């Protein structure tokens, strides 16, 4: 049985151009919009957090993840 997580962190993208940009310019965060109406009681209350997504799925279990996030990826040591 495969370990539940890998020792490597991966980032996937659907575009070879984006992967090349990461290698040349580093990662560029995108903003994840989160609903804050539960806290403010205002139905139009949102906050956005800058983030870059990584996963630690073992290579043997990565096919479904790649199908959704893209076939181009970069892996890095957790260190």
PDB file of N, CA, C and O in Angstrom:
ATOM      1  N   UNK A   1       0.848  -1.187   0.000  1.00  0.00           N
ATOM      2  CA  UNK A   1       0.000   0.000   0.000  1.00  0.00           C
ATOM      3  C   UNK A   1       0.888   1.244   0.000  1.00  0.00           C
ATOM      4  O   UNK A   1       1.881   1.312   0.725  1.00  0.00           O
ATOM      5  N   UNK A   2       0.518   2.216  -0.818  1.00  0.00           N
ATOM      6  CA  UNK A   2       1.289   3.466  -0.935  1.00  0.00           C
ATOM      7  C   UNK A   2       1.114   4.315   0.322  1.00  0.00           C
ATOM      8  O   UNK A   2       0.070   4.282   0.975  1.00  0.00           O
ATOM      9  N   UNK A   3       2.147   5.065   0.640  1.00  0.00           N
ATOM     10  CA  UNK A   3       2.063   5.996   1.770  1.00  0.00           C
ATOM     11  C   UNK A   3       0.967   7.020   1.490  1.00  0.00           C
ATOM     12  O   UNK A   3       0.739   7.359   0.329  1.00  0.00           O
ATOM     13  N   UNK A   4       0.278   7.525   2.523  1.00  0.00           N
ATOM     14  CA  UNK A   4      -0.811   8.474   2.296  1.00  0.00           C
ATOM     15  C   UNK A   4      -0.356   9.808   1.724  1.00  0.00           C
ATOM     16  O   UNK A   4      -1.159  10.535   1.139  1.00  0.00           O
ATOM     17  N   UNK A   5       0.921  10.138   1.883  1.00  0.00           N
ATOM     18  CA  UNK A   5       1.419  11.370   1.282  1.00  0.00           C
ATOM     19  C   UNK A   5       2.877  11.182   0.864  1.00  0.00           C
ATOM     20  O   UNK A   5       3.586  10.328   1.396  1.00  0.00           O
ATOM     21  N   UNK A   6       3.301  11.986  -0.087  1.00  0.00           N
ATOM     22  CA  UNK A   6       4.651  11.878  -0.630  1.00  0.00           C
ATOM     23  C   UNK A   6       5.617  12.749   0.164  1.00  0.00           C
ATOM     24  O   UNK A   6       5.203  13.604   0.946  1.00  0.00           O
ATOM     25  N   UNK A   7       6.889  12.521  -0.046  1.00  0.00           N
ATOM     26  CA  UNK A   7       7.907  13.359   0.586  1.00  0.00           C
ATOM     27  C   UNK A   7       8.190  14.591  -0.270  1.00  0.00           C
ATOM     28  O   UNK A   7       8.984  15.451   0.111  1.00  0.00           O
ATOM     29  N   UNK A   8       7.538  14.670  -1.420  1.00  0.00           N
ATOM     30  CA  UNK A   8       7.709  15.777  -2.354  1.00  0.00           C
ATOM     31  C   UNK A   8       6.406  16.565  -2.465  1.00  0.00           C
ATOM     32  O   UNK A   8       5.321  15.983  -2.433  1.00  0.00           O
ATOM     33  N   UNK A   9       6.510  17.866  -2.592  1.00  0.00           N
ATOM     34  CA  UNK A   9       5.339  18.710  -2.852  1.00  0.00           C
ATOM     35  C   UNK A   9       5.273  18.984  -4.344  1.00  0.00           C
ATOM     36  O   UNK A   9       6.292  19.278  -4.970  1.00  0.00           O
ATOM     37  N   UNK A  10       4.086  18.890  -4.913  1.00  0.00           N
ATOM     38  CA  UNK A  10       3.882  19.093  -6.345  1.00  0.00           C
ATOM     39  C   UNK A  10       2.944  20.263  -6.596  1.00  0.00           C
ATOM     40  O   UNK A  10       2.040  20.542  -5.809  1.00  0.00           O
ATOM     41  N   UNK A  11       3.182  20.934  -7.709  1.00  0.00           N
ATOM     42  CA  UNK A  11       2.283  21.978  -8.207  1.00  0.00           C
ATOM     43  C   UNK A  11       2.014  21.639  -9.670  1.00  0.00           C
ATOM     44  O   UNK A  11       2.952  21.437 -10.441  1.00  0.00           O
ATOM     45  N   UNK A  12       0.745  21.574 -10.056  1.00  0.00           N
ATOM     46  CA  UNK A  12       0.367  21.224 -11.420  1.00  0.00           C
ATOM     47  C   UNK A  12      -0.336  22.376 -12.106  1.00  0.00           C
ATOM     48  O   UNK A  12      -0.986  23.203 -11.466  1.00  0.00           O
ATOM     49  N   UNK A  13      -0.193  22.413 -13.429  1.00  0.00           N
ATOM     50  CA  UNK A  13      -0.842  23.431 -14.245  1.00  0.00           C
ATOM     51  C   UNK A  13      -1.240  22.810 -15.585  1.00  0.00           C
ATOM     52  O   UNK A  13      -0.678  21.797 -16.001  1.00  0.00           O
ATOM     53  N   UNK A  14      -2.199  23.418 -16.243  1.00  0.00           N
ATOM     54  CA  UNK A  14      -2.672  22.910 -17.533  1.00  0.00           C
ATOM     55  C   UNK A  14      -1.863  23.452 -18.703  1.00  0.00           C
ATOM     56  O   UNK A  14      -2.055  23.029 -19.843  1.00  0.00           O
ATOM     57  N   UNK A  15      -0.960  24.385 -18.424  1.00  0.00           N
ATOM     58  CA  UNK A  15      -0.259  25.078 -19.498  1.00  0.00           C
ATOM     59  C   UNK A  15       1.258  24.926 -19.386  1.00  0.00           C
ATOM     60  O   UNK A  15       1.834  25.182 -18.329  1.00  0.00           O
ATOM     61  N   UNK A  16       1.896  24.511 -20.468  1.00  0.00           N
ATOM     62  CA  UNK A  16       3.352  24.452 -20.512  1.00  0.00           C
ATOM     63  C   UNK A  16       3.930  25.861 -20.371  1.00  0.00           C
ATOM     64  O   UNK A  16       4.984  26.045 -19.763  1.00  0.00           O
ATOM     65  N   UNK A  17       3.241  26.848 -20.929  1.00  0.00           N
ATOM     66  CA  UNK A  17       3.670  28.247 -20.824  1.00  0.00           C
ATOM     67  C   UNK A  17       3.721  28.676 -19.355  1.00  0.00           C
ATOM     68  O   UNK A  17       4.656  29.360 -18.938  1.00  0.00           O
ATOM     69  N   UNK A  18       2.725  28.277 -18.580  1.00  0.00           N
ATOM     70  CA  UNK A  18       2.694  28.617 -17.155  1.00  0.00           C
ATOM     71  C   UNK A  18       3.829  27.935 -16.408  1.00  0.00           C
ATOM     72  O   UNK A  18       4.465  28.546 -15.550  1.00  0.00           O
ATOM     73  N   UNK A  19       4.086  26.675 -16.729  1.00  0.00           N
ATOM     74  CA  UNK A  19       5.185  25.958 -16.083  1.00  0.00           C
ATOM     75  C   UNK A  19       6.523  26.646 -16.376  1.00  0.00           C
ATOM     76  O   UNK A  19       7.344  26.817 -15.476  1.00  0.00           O
ATOM     77  N   UNK A  20       6.735  27.031 -17.612  1.00  0.00           N
ATOM     78  CA  UNK A  20       7.967  27.740 -17.977  1.00  0.00           C
ATOM     79  C   UNK A  20       8.071  29.064 -17.221  1.00  0.00           C
ATOM     80  O   UNK A  20       9.157  29.444 -16.781  1.00  0.00           O
ATOM     81  N   UNK A  21       6.960  29.759 -17.071  1.00  0.00           N
ATOM     82  CA  UNK A  21       6.946  31.022 -16.335  1.00  0.00           C
ATOM     83  C   UNK A  21       7.325  30.808 -14.871  1.00  0.00           C
ATOM     84  O   UNK A  21       8.047  31.619 -14.291  1.00  0.00           O
ATOM     85  N   UNK A  22       6.843  29.727 -14.277  1.00  0.00           N
ATOM     86  CA  UNK A  22       7.197  29.410 -12.887  1.00  0.00           C
ATOM     87  C   UNK A  22       8.698  29.195 -12.776  1.00  0.00           C
ATOM     88  O   UNK A  22       9.332  29.696 -11.848  1.00  0.00           O
ATOM     89  N   UNK A  23       9.266  28.455 -13.714  1.00  0.00           N
ATOM     90  CA  UNK A  23      10.701  28.175 -13.675  1.00  0.00           C
ATOM     91  C   UNK A  23      11.538  29.436 -13.873  1.00  0.00           C
ATOM     92  O   UNK A  23      12.614  29.567 -13.290  1.00  0.00           O
ATOM     93  N   UNK A  24      11.050  30.354 -14.685  1.00  0.00           N
ATOM     94  CA  UNK A  24      11.789  31.591 -14.945  1.00  0.00           C
ATOM     95  C   UNK A  24      11.545  32.680 -13.902  1.00  0.00           C
ATOM     96  O   UNK A  24      12.458  33.439 -13.578  1.00  0.00           O
ATOM     97  N   UNK A  25      10.322  32.763 -13.375  1.00  0.00           N
ATOM     98  CA  UNK A  25       9.925  33.901 -12.535  1.00  0.00           C
ATOM     99  C   UNK A  25       9.439  33.542 -11.138  1.00  0.00           C
ATOM    100  O   UNK A  25       9.050  34.436 -10.386  1.00  0.00           O
ATOM    101  N   UNK A  26       9.446  32.303 -10.776  1.00  0.00           N
ATOM    102  CA  UNK A  26       8.909  31.810  -9.499  1.00  0.00           C
ATOM    103  C   UNK A  26       7.380  31.704  -9.574  1.00  0.00           C
ATOM    104  O   UNK A  26       6.775  31.974 -10.611  1.00  0.00           O
ATOM    105  N   UNK A  27       6.791  31.317  -8.482  1.00  0.00           N
ATOM    106  CA  UNK A  27       5.337  31.158  -8.425  1.00  0.00           C
ATOM    107  C   UNK A  27       4.664  32.508  -8.277  1.00  0.00           C
ATOM    108  O   UNK A  27       5.173  33.394  -7.590  1.00  0.00           O
ATOM    109  N   UNK A  28       3.525  32.662  -8.919  1.00  0.00           N
ATOM    110  CA  UNK A  28       2.736  33.881  -8.816  1.00  0.00           C
ATOM    111  C   UNK A  28       1.411  33.498  -8.165  1.00  0.00           C
ATOM    112  O   UNK A  28       0.655  32.716  -8.743  1.00  0.00           O
ATOM    113  N   UNK A  29       1.110  34.023  -6.986  1.00  0.00           N
ATOM    114  CA  UNK A  29      -0.115  33.604  -6.304  1.00  0.00           C
ATOM    115  C   UNK A  29      -1.378  34.099  -7.007  1.00  0.00           C
ATOM    116  O   UNK A  29      -1.375  35.129  -7.681  1.00  0.00           O
ATOM    117  N   UNK A  30      -2.435  33.351  -6.833  1.00  0.00           N
ATOM    118  CA  UNK A  30      -3.746  33.804  -7.256  1.00  0.00           C
ATOM    119  C   UNK A  30      -4.559  34.043  -5.989  1.00  0.00           C
ATOM    120  O   UNK A  30      -4.151  33.618  -4.908  1.00  0.00           O
ATOM    121  N   UNK A  31      -5.681  34.704  -6.103  1.00  0.00           N
ATOM    122  CA  UNK A  31      -6.479  35.033  -4.932  1.00  0.00           C
ATOM    123  C   UNK A  31      -7.678  34.117  -4.831  1.00  0.00           C
ATOM    124  O   UNK A  31      -8.452  33.966  -5.776  1.00  0.00           O
ATOM    125  N   UNK A  32      -7.816  33.513  -3.673  1.00  0.00           N
ATOM    126  CA  UNK A  32      -8.924  32.608  -3.387  1.00  0.00           C
ATOM    127  C   UNK A  32      -9.970  33.377  -2.583  1.00  0.00           C
ATOM    128  O   UNK A  32      -9.724  33.790  -1.450  1.00  0.00           O
ATOM    129  N   UNK A  33     -11.128  33.559  -3.184  1.00  0.00           N
ATOM    130  CA  UNK A  33     -12.193  34.325  -2.539  1.00  0.00           C
ATOM    131  C   UNK A  33     -12.958  33.433  -1.565  1.00  0.00           C
ATOM    132  O   UNK A  33     -13.430  32.355  -1.928  1.00  0.00           O
ATOM    133  N   UNK A  34     -13.072  33.897  -0.331  1.00  0.00           N
ATOM    134  CA  UNK A  34     -13.758  33.147   0.716  1.00  0.00           C
ATOM    135  C   UNK A  34     -14.966  33.934   1.220  1.00  0.00           C
ATOM    136  O   UNK A  34     -14.896  35.145   1.432  1.00  0.00           O
ATOM    137  N   UNK A  35     -16.059  33.227   1.404  1.00  0.00           N
ATOM    138  CA  UNK A  35     -17.296  33.810   1.919  1.00  0.00           C
ATOM    139  C   UNK A  35     -17.154  34.061   3.422  1.00  0.00           C
ATOM    140  O   UNK A  35     -16.869  33.134   4.181  1.00  0.00           O
ATOM    141  N   UNK A  36     -17.349  35.287   3.847  1.00  0.00           N
ATOM    142  CA  UNK A  36     -17.251  35.635   5.261  1.00  0.00           C
ATOM    143  C   UNK A  36     -18.606  36.002   5.864  1.00  0.00           C
ATOM    144  O   UNK A  36     -18.666  36.520   6.979  1.00  0.00           O
ATOM    145  N   UNK A  37     -19.687  35.741   5.138  1.00  0.00           N
ATOM    146  CA  UNK A  37     -21.017  36.128   5.616  1.00  0.00           C
ATOM    147  C   UNK A  37     -21.378  35.414   6.918  1.00  0.00           C
ATOM    148  O   UNK A  37     -22.167  35.937   7.706  1.00  0.00           O
ATOM    149  N   UNK A  38     -20.819  34.241   7.153  1.00  0.00           N
ATOM    150  CA  UNK A  38     -21.087  33.518   8.407  1.00  0.00           C
ATOM    151  C   UNK A  38     -20.586  34.316   9.611  1.00  0.00           C
ATOM    152  O   UNK A  38     -21.107  34.174  10.717  1.00  0.00           O
ATOM    153  N   UNK A  39     -19.578  35.152   9.392  1.00  0.00           N
ATOM    154  CA  UNK A  39     -18.984  35.917  10.498  1.00  0.00           C
ATOM    155  C   UNK A  39     -19.574  37.326  10.598  1.00  0.00           C
ATOM    156  O   UNK A  39     -19.791  37.833  11.698  1.00  0.00           O
ATOM    157  N   UNK A  40     -19.828  37.944   9.470  1.00  0.00           N
ATOM    158  CA  UNK A  40     -20.277  39.347   9.466  1.00  0.00           C
ATOM    159  C   UNK A  40     -21.785  39.502   9.361  1.00  0.00           C
ATOM    160  O   UNK A  40     -22.325  40.582   9.604  1.00  0.00           O
ATOM    161  N   UNK A  41     -22.457  38.427   9.001  1.00  0.00           N
ATOM    162  CA  UNK A  41     -23.911  38.435   8.757  1.00  0.00           C
ATOM    163  C   UNK A  41     -24.291  39.327   7.580  1.00  0.00           C
ATOM    164  O   UNK A  41     -25.461  39.666   7.406  1.00  0.00           O
ATOM    165  N   UNK A  42     -23.318  39.700   6.785  1.00  0.00           N
ATOM    166  CA  UNK A  42     -23.538  40.471   5.564  1.00  0.00           C
ATOM    167  C   UNK A  42     -23.409  39.495   4.395  1.00  0.00           C
ATOM    168  O   UNK A  42     -22.333  38.933   4.192  1.00  0.00           O
ATOM    169  N   UNK A  43     -24.477  39.279   3.621  1.00  0.00           N
ATOM    170  CA  UNK A  43     -24.420  38.281   2.540  1.00  0.00           C
ATOM    171  C   UNK A  43     -23.412  38.606   1.441  1.00  0.00           C
ATOM    172  O   UNK A  43     -23.074  37.737   0.637  1.00  0.00           O
ATOM    173  N   UNK A  44     -22.927  39.851   1.400  1.00  0.00           N
ATOM    174  CA  UNK A  44     -21.955  40.253   0.385  1.00  0.00           C
ATOM    175  C   UNK A  44     -20.548  40.402   0.963  1.00  0.00           C
ATOM    176  O   UNK A  44     -19.718  41.111   0.393  1.00  0.00           O
ATOM    177  N   UNK A  45     -20.279  39.753   2.066  1.00  0.00           N
ATOM    178  CA  UNK A  45     -18.983  39.879   2.729  1.00  0.00           C
ATOM    179  C   UNK A  45     -18.025  38.778   2.264  1.00  0.00           C
ATOM    180  O   UNK A  45     -18.285  37.591   2.461  1.00  0.00           O
ATOM    181  N   UNK A  46     -16.922  39.188   1.650  1.00  0.00           N
ATOM    182  CA  UNK A  46     -15.911  38.253   1.157  1.00  0.00           C
ATOM    183  C   UNK A  46     -14.526  38.763   1.513  1.00  0.00           C
ATOM    184  O   UNK A  46     -14.331  39.955   1.750  1.00  0.00           O
ATOM    185  N   UNK A  47     -13.575  37.857   1.546  1.00  0.00           N
ATOM    186  CA  UNK A  47     -12.169  38.189   1.734  1.00  0.00           C
ATOM    187  C   UNK A  47     -11.385  37.312   0.759  1.00  0.00           C
ATOM    188  O   UNK A  47     -11.804  36.195   0.456  1.00  0.00           O
ATOM    189  N   UNK A  48     -10.263  37.805   0.272  1.00  0.00           N
ATOM    190  CA  UNK A  48      -9.463  37.031  -0.680  1.00  0.00           C
ATOM    191  C   UNK A  48      -8.058  36.827  -0.117  1.00  0.00           C
ATOM    192  O   UNK A  48      -7.421  37.769   0.356  1.00  0.00           O
ATOM    193  N   UNK A  49      -7.588  35.584  -0.177  1.00  0.00           N
ATOM    194  CA  UNK A  49      -6.260  35.225   0.315  1.00  0.00           C
ATOM    195  C   UNK A  49      -5.355  34.873  -0.857  1.00  0.00           C
ATOM    196  O   UNK A  49      -5.753  34.093  -1.723  1.00  0.00           O
ATOM    197  N   UNK A  50      -4.135  35.435  -0.907  1.00  0.00           N
ATOM    198  CA  UNK A  50      -3.202  35.034  -1.961  1.00  0.00           C
ATOM    199  C   UNK A  50      -2.658  33.643  -1.641  1.00  0.00           C
ATOM    200  O   UNK A  50      -2.290  33.365  -0.500  1.00  0.00           O
ATOM    201  N   UNK A  51      -2.609  32.773  -2.647  1.00  0.00           N
ATOM    202  CA  UNK A  51      -2.090  31.434  -2.405  1.00  0.00           C
ATOM    203  C   UNK A  51      -1.562  30.780  -3.663  1.00  0.00           C
ATOM    204  O   UNK A  51      -1.900  31.164  -4.783  1.00  0.00           O
ATOM    205  N   UNK A  52      -0.725  29.786  -3.449  1.00  0.00           N
ATOM    206  CA  UNK A  52      -0.242  28.882  -4.488  1.00  0.00           C
ATOM    207  C   UNK A  52      -0.542  27.492  -3.968  1.00  0.00           C
ATOM    208  O   UNK A  52      -0.181  27.169  -2.837  1.00  0.00           O
ATOM    209  N   UNK A  53      -1.192  26.664  -4.765  1.00  0.00           N
ATOM    210  CA  UNK A  53      -1.590  25.330  -4.327  1.00  0.00           C
ATOM    211  C   UNK A  53      -0.501  24.298  -4.573  1.00  0.00           C
ATOM    212  O   UNK A  53       0.141  24.283  -5.623  1.00  0.00           O
ATOM    213  N   UNK A  54      -0.310  23.436  -3.582  1.00  0.00           N
ATOM    214  CA  UNK A  54       0.604  22.313  -3.680  1.00  0.00           C
ATOM    215  C   UNK A  54      -0.117  21.075  -3.181  1.00  0.00           C
ATOM    216  O   UNK A  54      -1.084  21.175  -2.424  1.00  0.00           O
ATOM    217  N   UNK A  55       0.350  19.911  -3.602  1.00  0.00           N
ATOM    218  CA  UNK A  55      -0.199  18.664  -3.088  1.00  0.00           C
ATOM    219  C   UNK A  55       0.949  17.731  -2.738  1.00  0.00           C
ATOM    220  O   UNK A  55       2.072  17.908  -3.210  1.00  0.00           O
ATOM    221  N   UNK A  56       0.662  16.748  -1.915  1.00  0.00           N
ATOM    222  CA  UNK A  56       1.674  15.768  -1.535  1.00  0.00           C
ATOM    223  C   UNK A  56       1.172  14.346  -1.810  1.00  0.00           C
ATOM    224  O   UNK A  56       1.423  13.423  -1.036  1.00  0.00           O
ATOM    225  N   UNK A  57       0.466  14.196  -2.917  1.00  0.00           N
ATOM    226  CA  UNK A  57      -0.080  12.902  -3.320  1.00  0.00           C
ATOM    227  C   UNK A  57       1.055  12.026  -3.856  1.00  0.00           C
ATOM    228  O   UNK A  57       1.867  12.496  -4.653  1.00  0.00           O
ATOM    229  N   UNK A  58       1.125  10.756  -3.429  1.00  0.00           N
ATOM    230  CA  UNK A  58       2.153   9.864  -3.986  1.00  0.00           C
ATOM    231  C   UNK A  58       1.993   9.714  -5.497  1.00  0.00           C
ATOM    232  O   UNK A  58       0.870   9.703  -6.002  1.00  0.00           O
ATOM    233  N   UNK A  59       3.092   9.600  -6.214  1.00  0.00           N
ATOM    234  CA  UNK A  59       3.080   9.497  -7.681  1.00  0.00           C
ATOM    235  C   UNK A  59       2.117   8.411  -8.162  1.00  0.00           C
ATOM    236  O   UNK A  59       1.427   8.601  -9.163  1.00  0.00           O
ATOM    237  N   UNK A  60       2.063   7.306  -7.482  1.00  0.00           N
ATOM    238  CA  UNK A  60       1.192   6.204  -7.890  1.00  0.00           C
ATOM    239  C   UNK A  60      -0.292   6.519  -7.816  1.00  0.00           C
ATOM    240  O   UNK A  60      -1.102   5.777  -8.372  1.00  0.00           O
ATOM    241  N   UNK A  61      -0.670   7.597  -7.148  1.00  0.00           N
ATOM    242  CA  UNK A  61      -2.083   7.951  -6.990  1.00  0.00           C
ATOM    243  C   UNK A  61      -2.407   9.311  -7.597  1.00  0.00           C
ATOM    244  O   UNK A  61      -3.417   9.923  -7.248  1.00  0.00           O
ATOM    245  N   UNK A  62      -1.571   9.779  -8.487  1.00  0.00           N
ATOM    246  CA  UNK A  62      -1.688  11.162  -8.946  1.00  0.00           C
ATOM    247  C   UNK A  62      -2.524  11.352 -10.224  1.00  0.00           C
ATOM    248  O   UNK A  62      -2.826  12.489 -10.586  1.00  0.00           O
ATOM    249  N   UNK A  63      -2.898  10.276 -10.905  1.00  0.00           N
ATOM    250  CA  UNK A  63      -3.584  10.370 -12.205  1.00  0.00           C
ATOM    251  C   UNK A  63      -4.857  11.230 -12.149  1.00  0.00           C
ATOM    252  O   UNK A  63      -5.053  12.087 -13.011  1.00  0.00           O
ATOM    253  N   UNK A  64      -5.701  11.020 -11.174  1.00  0.00           N
ATOM    254  CA  UNK A  64      -6.955  11.789 -11.090  1.00  0.00           C
ATOM    255  C   UNK A  64      -6.665  13.268 -10.805  1.00  0.00           C
ATOM    256  O   UNK A  64      -7.333  14.152 -11.340  1.00  0.00           O
ATOM    257  N   UNK A  65      -5.689  13.519  -9.978  1.00  0.00           N
ATOM    258  CA  UNK A  65      -5.305  14.902  -9.654  1.00  0.00           C
ATOM    259  C   UNK A  65      -4.798  15.621 -10.908  1.00  0.00           C
ATOM    260  O   UNK A  65      -5.175  16.763 -11.172  1.00  0.00           O
ATOM    261  N   UNK A  66      -3.947  14.946 -11.670  1.00  0.00           N
ATOM    262  CA  UNK A  66      -3.400  15.518 -12.906  1.00  0.00           C
ATOM    263  C   UNK A  66      -4.504  15.771 -13.925  1.00  0.00           C
ATOM    264  O   UNK A  66      -4.483  16.778 -14.632  1.00  0.00           O
ATOM    265  N   UNK A  67      -5.461  14.863 -13.999  1.00  0.00           N
ATOM    266  CA  UNK A  67      -6.568  15.030 -14.940  1.00  0.00           C
ATOM    267  C   UNK A  67      -7.364  16.315 -14.649  1.00  0.00           C
ATOM    268  O   UNK A  67      -7.888  16.941 -15.571  1.00  0.00           O
ATOM    269  N   UNK A  68      -7.452  16.699 -13.389  1.00  0.00           N
ATOM    270  CA  UNK A  68      -8.221  17.888 -13.020  1.00  0.00           C
ATOM    271  C   UNK A  68      -7.377  19.164 -13.075  1.00  0.00           C
ATOM    272  O   UNK A  68      -7.832  20.177 -13.608  1.00  0.00           O
ATOM    273  N   UNK A  69      -6.154  19.130 -12.532  1.00  0.00           N
ATOM    274  CA  UNK A  69      -5.339  20.346 -12.400  1.00  0.00           C
ATOM    275  C   UNK A  69      -4.387  20.598 -13.563  1.00  0.00           C
ATOM    276  O   UNK A  69      -3.938  21.729 -13.747  1.00  0.00           O
ATOM    277  N   UNK A  70      -4.070  19.585 -14.345  1.00  0.00           N
ATOM    278  CA  UNK A  70      -3.199  19.771 -15.496  1.00  0.00           C
ATOM    279  C   UNK A  70      -2.041  18.802 -15.504  1.00  0.00           C
ATOM    280  O   UNK A  70      -1.606  18.315 -14.461  1.00  0.00           O
ATOM    281  N   UNK A  71      -1.554  18.532 -16.688  1.00  0.00           N
ATOM    282  CA  UNK A  71      -0.520  17.504 -16.851  1.00  0.00           C
ATOM    283  C   UNK A  71       0.904  18.021 -16.705  1.00  0.00           C
ATOM    284  O   UNK A  71       1.849  17.233 -16.729  1.00  0.00           O
ATOM    285  N   UNK A  72       1.072  19.321 -16.554  1.00  0.00           N
ATOM    286  CA  UNK A  72       2.403  19.896 -16.370  1.00  0.00           C
ATOM    287  C   UNK A  72       2.619  20.168 -14.888  1.00  0.00           C
ATOM    288  O   UNK A  72       1.775  20.783 -14.237  1.00  0.00           O
ATOM    289  N   UNK A  73       3.730  19.718 -14.364  1.00  0.00           N
ATOM    290  CA  UNK A  73       3.938  19.886 -12.938  1.00  0.00           C
ATOM    291  C   UNK A  73       5.396  20.049 -12.566  1.00  0.00           C
ATOM    292  O   UNK A  73       6.305  19.766 -13.346  1.00  0.00           O
ATOM    293  N   UNK A  74       5.582  20.511 -11.358  1.00  0.00           N
ATOM    294  CA  UNK A  74       6.908  20.669 -10.790  1.00  0.00           C
ATOM    295  C   UNK A  74       6.845  20.097  -9.374  1.00  0.00           C
ATOM    296  O   UNK A  74       5.894  20.337  -8.631  1.00  0.00           O
ATOM    297  N   UNK A  75       7.881  19.338  -9.021  1.00  0.00           N
ATOM    298  CA  UNK A  75       7.966  18.759  -7.689  1.00  0.00           C
ATOM    299  C   UNK A  75       9.144  19.331  -6.931  1.00  0.00           C
ATOM    300  O   UNK A  75      10.200  19.595  -7.507  1.00  0.00           O
ATOM    301  N   UNK A  76       8.958  19.521  -5.642  1.00  0.00           N
ATOM    302  CA  UNK A  76      10.010  20.098  -4.809  1.00  0.00           C
ATOM    303  C   UNK A  76      10.083  19.357  -3.482  1.00  0.00           C
ATOM    304  O   UNK A  76       9.080  18.841  -2.987  1.00  0.00           O
ATOM    305  N   UNK A  77      11.258  19.312  -2.927  1.00  0.00           N
ATOM    306  CA  UNK A  77      11.448  18.739  -1.605  1.00  0.00           C
ATOM    307  C   UNK A  77      10.676  19.560  -0.589  1.00  0.00           C
ATOM    308  O   UNK A  77      10.522  20.770  -0.761  1.00  0.00           O
ATOM    309  N   UNK A  78      10.199  18.934   0.445  1.00  0.00           N
ATOM    310  CA  UNK A  78       9.506  19.662   1.525  1.00  0.00           C
ATOM    311  C   UNK A  78      10.439  20.643   2.226  1.00  0.00           C
ATOM    312  O   UNK A  78       9.987  21.618   2.826  1.00  0.00           O
ATOM    313  N   UNK A  79      11.714  20.386   2.149  1.00  0.00           N
ATOM    314  CA  UNK A  79      12.682  21.292   2.783  1.00  0.00           C
ATOM    315  C   UNK A  79      12.745  22.600   2.049  1.00  0.00           C
ATOM    316  O   UNK A  79      13.505  23.489   2.435  1.00  0.00           O
TER     317      UNK A  79
END
